[in-house]
Amino acid sequence: MTVVEAIAIVIHIILSLAVVALVLLHSGKGGGLSDVFGGGMSTSSLGGSTVVERNLDRLTVIVGVLFGISTFGLTILLNN
């Protein structure tokens, strides 16, 4: 295993843990782990999403895309 492969695997593991954590922070129909951190207060009668929820959505999409790219990169890197 080369240094580049080891670095790519470590980055992939970090991204996978980040995706899991970010998805768990989202509140579903019955709430989620975000309620533990005060996310339950955002269920007001306004009906719109707050800035925090939109930023969490954006961050989740970005990390998910990076995870997908790292998956393809690892596939190419490790199959050579």
C-alpha positions in Angstrom: 0.0 0.0 0.0 1.4 3.3 -1.0 1.2 6.6 0.9 -1.4 8.0 -1.5 -3.6 4.9 -1.1 -3.4 5.2 2.7 -4.3 8.9 2.6 -7.2 8.3 0.3 -8.5 5.6 2.6 -8.3 7.8 5.6 -10.1 10.6 3.8 -12.8 8.2 2.7 -13.3 7.0 6.3 -13.6 10.5 7.6 -16.1 11.4 4.8 -18.2 8.3 5.6 -18.4 9.1 9.3 -19.3 12.7 8.4 -22.1 11.6 6.1 -23.5 9.4 8.9 -23.3 12.1 11.5 -24.9 14.7 9.2 -27.7 12.5 8.2 -28.5 11.7 11.8 -28.6 15.4 12.6 -31.5 15.9 10.3 -34.9 15.9 11.9 -37.4 13.6 10.4 -41.1 13.4 10.9 -40.7 12.5 14.5 -37.6 14.4 15.2 -34.1 13.1 15.2 -30.8 13.4 16.9 -31.0 17.1 16.2 -33.6 17.3 19.0 -30.8 16.4 21.4 -28.9 19.5 20.3 -31.9 21.9 20.5 -33.2 21.2 17.0 -36.7 20.5 18.4 -37.2 24.2 19.0 -37.1 24.9 15.3 -40.6 23.3 14.8 -42.5 26.5 14.9 -45.7 27.4 13.3 -43.9 29.3 10.5 -43.6 26.1 8.4 -40.4 27.3 6.6 -37.0 25.9 7.1 -34.5 27.9 9.1 -31.1 29.0 8.1 -29.5 26.2 10.2 -31.6 23.6 8.4 -30.7 24.9 5.0 -27.0 25.0 5.9 -27.2 21.5 7.2 -28.9 20.4 4.0 -26.2 22.1 1.9 -23.4 20.6 4.0 -24.9 17.1 3.8 -25.1 17.3 0.0 -21.5 18.6 -0.3 -20.1 15.9 2.0 -22.2 13.2 0.2 -20.9 14.3 -3.2 -17.3 14.3 -1.9 -18.0 10.8 -0.5 -19.1 9.6 -3.9 -16.1 11.1 -5.6 -13.8 9.5 -3.1 -15.5 6.2 -3.6 -14.9 6.3 -7.4 -11.3 7.6 -6.8 -10.6 4.7 -4.4 -12.0 2.2 -7.0 -9.7 3.5 -9.7 -6.7 3.8 -7.4 -7.0 0.4 -5.8 -7.8 -1.5 -9.1 -4.5 -0.5 -10.8 
